[in-house]
Amino acid sequence: MDDIVWQKTGVGAQEPSHEFTAIAPNGIDIGRIYRIEGGPFNGRWRSIFLLCHSQFRQGTMSGHQASKQRATEMVRKTYQLYLETPGSNGGGQSRIPLKKHSDQEQAI
């Protein structure tokens, strides 16, 4: 799933942003990652998958990762599984057209 585009989400922030949104080739936001600041997970990365229905969500859709690379990989793997899962099971098979938008910039 190298077609996922990552864009920074902290536009206009005072400090450098450590938040990114994953955008599928069809332009749909599919996930988000951000670095945790403070608390017991300080410095770790949170990954969140944004698509799917209840049946598919019974699996692990989000989590804490040790690095930005691992967080992006979790979103990529979850998206791939989502695309392979039939819509009747809460996945995206046969639901989302894979049309690439050329106006997206890669941030990661």
C-alpha positions as CSV (number, residue, x, y, z in Angstrom):
1,M,0.0,0.0,0.0
2,D,2.6,2.5,-1.0
3,D,-0.1,4.6,-2.6
4,I,-1.1,6.1,0.8
5,V,-0.3,9.8,1.1
6,W,0.6,11.2,4.5
7,Q,-0.1,14.9,5.1
8,K,0.7,16.9,8.2
9,T,-2.4,17.9,10.1
10,G,-0.9,20.6,12.4
11,V,-1.1,23.4,9.8
12,G,-0.5,26.8,11.4
13,A,0.8,25.2,14.7
14,Q,3.3,27.1,16.8
15,E,5.6,24.1,17.0
16,P,6.5,21.5,14.5
17,S,3.6,19.1,14.0
18,H,3.9,15.5,14.9
19,E,0.4,14.6,13.6
20,F,-0.2,13.1,10.2
21,T,-3.3,12.0,8.3
22,A,-3.3,9.0,5.9
23,I,-5.1,9.5,2.6
24,A,-6.0,6.6,0.4
25,P,-5.5,6.8,-3.4
26,N,-9.2,7.7,-3.8
27,G,-8.8,10.8,-1.5
28,I,-10.5,9.4,1.6
29,D,-8.9,9.9,5.0
30,I,-8.2,6.4,6.3
31,G,-6.0,6.9,9.3
32,R,-4.1,9.2,11.6
33,I,-0.9,9.0,13.6
34,Y,0.5,11.4,16.2
35,R,3.3,11.5,18.8
36,I,2.1,11.4,22.3
37,E,3.3,14.2,24.5
38,G,3.2,13.4,28.3
39,G,1.9,10.6,30.4
40,P,2.9,7.0,30.5
41,F,3.1,6.8,26.7
42,N,5.2,9.9,26.3
43,G,7.2,9.8,23.0
44,R,5.3,6.9,21.6
45,W,3.1,7.1,18.5
46,R,-0.6,6.5,18.4
47,S,-2.1,5.1,15.2
48,I,-5.8,5.3,14.5
49,F,-7.7,3.6,11.6
50,L,-10.8,5.7,10.6
51,L,-12.8,3.4,8.2
52,C,-14.9,0.3,8.6
53,H,-18.1,-1.0,10.2
54,S,-18.7,-2.7,13.5
55,Q,-17.9,-6.3,12.4
56,F,-14.5,-5.3,11.1
57,R,-13.8,-3.1,14.2
58,Q,-13.8,-6.1,16.5
59,G,-10.1,-6.4,15.6
60,T,-7.3,-4.1,16.6
61,M,-7.8,-0.8,14.7
62,S,-5.6,1.5,16.8
63,G,-2.6,1.3,19.1
64,H,0.5,2.7,20.5
65,Q,3.8,2.1,18.6
66,A,7.4,2.8,19.5
67,S,8.1,4.8,16.3
68,K,6.5,6.8,13.6
69,Q,7.4,4.1,11.1
70,R,5.7,1.4,13.0
71,A,2.6,3.6,13.4
72,T,2.4,4.2,9.7
73,E,2.9,0.5,9.0
74,M,0.0,-0.3,11.3
75,V,-2.4,2.0,9.4
76,R,-1.1,0.6,6.1
77,K,-1.7,-3.1,7.2
78,T,-5.1,-2.3,8.6
79,Y,-6.1,-0.6,5.4
80,Q,-4.9,-3.5,3.3
81,L,-6.9,-5.9,5.5
82,Y,-9.9,-3.6,5.2
83,L,-9.8,-3.7,1.4
84,E,-9.5,-7.5,1.5
85,T,-12.5,-7.9,3.8
86,P,-16.0,-8.2,2.2
87,G,-18.4,-5.3,2.9
88,S,-20.8,-7.8,4.5
89,N,-18.2,-8.3,7.2
90,G,-17.7,-4.6,7.7
91,G,-14.8,-4.2,5.3
92,G,-14.3,-2.2,2.2
93,Q,-14.2,-4.8,-0.5
94,S,-16.2,-3.7,-3.5
95,R,-17.1,-0.4,-1.8
96,I,-14.3,2.1,-2.4
97,P,-13.1,2.9,-6.0
98,L,-9.4,3.1,-6.2
99,K,-8.9,6.4,-8.1
100,K,-5.7,8.3,-7.4
101,H,-5.8,12.1,-6.9
102,S,-2.7,13.8,-8.2
103,D,-3.0,16.9,-6.1
104,Q,-1.8,15.3,-2.9
105,E,1.6,15.9,-1.4
106,Q,3.6,13.3,0.5
107,A,4.6,14.4,4.0
108,I,6.3,11.2,5.2
